[in-house]
Amino acid sequence: VRMFDVANDPTTNIFSDDNRIIPIGTTRFLQQIPDSIEVVPTVFITMDAFKTINCSLTGELAQKIFNRVSAMCVANNIPNVHEIQIDCDYDEYHDWVFDDFCKKMKELLPDTMVLSATIRLHQLRSEQQLPSIDRGVLMVYNTGNIRSPKTKNSILDINDIKPYFNRSLYTNIPLDVAYPAFKWSLLFRNDK
């Protein structure tokens, strides 16, 4: 369950040194989640947020996210949380900051919880080291060029993902695979 996103505060001046990273888009629970459903609280962190911090601030960010997720679970009576998932489309230039954040986050988790993160195909392609997490979720969707009218299926095209699986994937963690469970329609006019 996506709990909230973490992004740069749009009210701060991007040219100042006091850029703040804040939670946005917090999920409101209108009904109690049944005890029979296992919830994995997920937090999306924008790449822009990671671009504005360095390793000296990752521990503070991890603490704030952990505290907020924990408070939301208590306030909404979400029992038996055994995993927290971080969703971030980090790139090869910022993977070290994301990795440091994950290490700090893992230190905060009790022994009964694991830390997972989403992994994009391009993060495997670039031979990046996967972050310090217990498990990953490989996002196998949004693979095609959404801006091209020649793309047959921008959500999932087997030809787009074949190059990633024609070689052995080196991972030091278990990977689950997330496939699309949605559809969309695209409208083009004059190839735009």
C-alpha positions in Angstrom: 0.0 0.0 0.0 1.5 3.3 -1.0 1.5 5.4 2.2 3.0 8.7 0.9 5.6 10.2 -1.4 8.7 12.1 -0.4 9.6 15.1 -2.6 11.2 18.5 -2.5 8.9 21.1 -1.0 7.6 23.1 -4.0 7.4 26.3 -1.9 11.2 26.5 -1.3 13.5 28.3 -3.6 15.5 25.8 -5.7 18.5 28.1 -5.6 18.8 28.3 -1.8 20.5 26.0 0.5 17.3 25.3 2.5 15.5 22.9 0.2 13.2 20.8 2.3 12.1 17.3 1.6 8.6 16.7 2.7 5.9 14.0 2.6 3.2 14.6 0.0 0.2 12.7 -1.2 -0.5 10.8 2.0 -3.0 8.0 1.7 -6.1 8.3 3.8 -7.6 5.1 5.0 -11.4 5.4 5.0 -12.0 1.8 6.1 -10.0 -0.6 8.3 -7.9 -3.1 6.4 -9.0 -6.6 7.3 -6.6 -8.6 9.5 -6.4 -11.3 6.8 -4.6 -8.9 4.4 -0.9 -8.5 4.7 0.1 -4.9 4.1 3.5 -3.8 2.9 3.7 -0.1 3.5 5.4 1.5 0.5 7.0 5.0 0.3 7.9 6.6 -3.1 10.9 8.9 -2.9 11.5 11.1 -5.9 14.9 11.2 -7.6 14.9 15.0 -7.1 14.7 14.5 -3.4 17.8 12.3 -3.4 19.6 14.8 -5.6 19.3 17.4 -2.9 20.7 15.4 0.0 24.0 13.7 0.7 24.9 10.8 2.9 25.0 13.0 6.0 21.2 13.4 5.8 20.2 9.9 4.8 19.9 8.8 8.4 17.6 11.7 9.3 15.4 11.0 6.2 15.3 7.2 7.1 14.3 8.0 10.7 11.5 10.4 9.5 10.1 7.9 7.0 10.2 5.1 9.5 8.5 7.2 12.2 5.8 8.3 9.8 5.1 4.8 8.4 5.0 3.4 12.0 2.6 6.2 13.1 0.3 5.6 10.1 0.2 1.9 10.8 -0.7 2.5 14.5 -3.3 5.3 13.7 -5.0 3.1 11.0 -4.8 -0.2 13.0 -2.7 -1.9 10.3 -1.4 -5.1 12.1 1.3 -7.5 11.3 3.6 -5.3 9.2 6.6 -7.4 8.4 8.1 -5.4 5.5 8.6 -1.8 4.4 9.2 -1.1 0.8 11.0 1.9 -0.7 10.1 2.9 -4.3 12.7 5.1 -6.0 13.8 5.4 -9.6 17.4 6.1 -8.7 20.0 6.3 -11.4 23.7 5.3 -11.6 24.8 8.7 -10.4 22.8 8.6 -7.2 22.7 4.9 -6.4 25.3 5.4 -3.6 23.0 7.9 -1.8 20.1 5.5 -2.1 22.2 2.6 -0.9 23.3 4.6 2.1 19.7 5.5 2.8 18.7 1.8 2.7 21.5 0.9 5.1 20.2 3.5 7.6 16.7 2.4 7.1 17.6 -1.3 7.8 19.2 -0.3 11.0 15.9 1.2 12.2 13.8 -1.9 11.4 13.1 -4.5 14.1 14.4 -8.0 13.6 10.9 -9.1 12.5 10.8 -6.7 9.5 12.6 -6.7 6.1 13.4 -3.8 3.8 12.5 -4.2 0.1 12.8 -1.8 -2.8 11.5 -1.6 -6.3 14.0 -2.4 -9.0 13.6 -1.0 -12.6 14.9 -2.9 -15.6 17.3 0.0 -16.5 18.9 -0.4 -13.1 19.8 -4.0 -14.0 20.9 -3.0 -17.5 23.4 -0.5 -16.3 25.2 -3.1 -14.1 24.5 -1.0 -11.0 25.0 -2.7 -7.7 21.6 -3.3 -6.1 21.0 -1.4 -2.9 21.4 -2.8 0.6 18.0 -4.4 1.0 16.6 -7.8 1.9 14.6 -8.3 -1.2 13.6 -6.5 -4.4 10.6 -6.2 -6.6 11.5 -6.1 -10.3 9.1 -3.7 -12.1 8.3 -5.3 -15.5 6.0 -2.7 -16.9 6.1 0.7 -18.6 8.7 -0.7 -20.9 7.8 1.0 -24.2 8.1 4.5 -25.5 4.9 6.2 -24.5 5.5 9.2 -26.8 5.9 7.2 -30.0 2.8 6.3 -32.1 4.8 3.3 -33.5 4.9 1.6 -30.1 2.5 -1.2 -30.1 2.2 -1.6 -26.3 4.0 0.9 -24.1 2.9 -0.9 -20.9 4.6 -4.3 -21.6 6.1 -5.5 -24.8 8.1 -8.7 -24.7 10.6 -7.4 -27.2 11.4 -4.5 -24.9 12.3 -6.8 -22.0 14.0 -9.6 -23.9 17.5 -7.9 -23.8 17.4 -7.9 -20.0 16.7 -11.6 -19.7 19.0 -12.9 -22.5 21.9 -12.8 -20.1 22.0 -13.9 -16.5 21.0 -11.3 -14.1 23.4 -10.8 -11.2 21.5 -10.1 -8.0 22.6 -10.6 -4.5 19.1 -10.5 -3.2 15.8 -12.4 -4.0 13.7 -10.7 -6.6 9.9 -10.8 -6.9 8.4 -9.7 -10.3 5.7 -7.1 -10.6 3.7 -7.3 -13.8 1.1 -4.7 -15.0 -2.5 -5.1 -13.9 -3.8 -2.0 -15.7 -4.4 -0.6 -19.1 -4.4 2.8 -20.7 -5.2 4.4 -24.0 -3.1 6.9 -25.8 -4.4 9.4 -28.3 -2.0 10.8 -31.0 -2.7 13.7 -33.4 -0.1 14.4 -36.1 2.3 11.9 -34.5 2.2 13.7 -31.1 
